[in-house]
Amino acid sequence: MEGFRYNDLMRWKEGHLLAEHFVGAYFPSSGEYDLDGDGVTDLVFYEGDKPTTTAGVQYYKLGVDVNLSNKTEGNLSFFLGMTKEFNENRDYLYPLPSSELLLNSNLTQNPNWN
């Protein structure tokens, strides 16, 4: 949770994990959730019409904004319809900007970024 997961995966040569859909926390149903235990709602999962909103609360419509593994309960997952891809032969390196390649003719593009 330090914000370095991507860097860790690149360092460990585990980039293929980025192509998998990650699974988040378990939620037993739609409803309001106090994630930090301070007695204030932080998160609302809803079905149907969006409830009246409160500042500082995140609202997600089940089946549209987020998915739960068993439709109305289960582990949280985002972007299930998105195809994710990680090319092991290319994606551990970023492409060099074309402006840098033009400035220095001794540079060549990183492998498989042509």
Summary of the structure (lengths in Angstrom):
residues: 114
radius of gyration: 20.4
end to end distance: 34.3
largest distance: 61.1
contacts: 213
relative contact order: 0.17
helix: 16%
strand: 18%
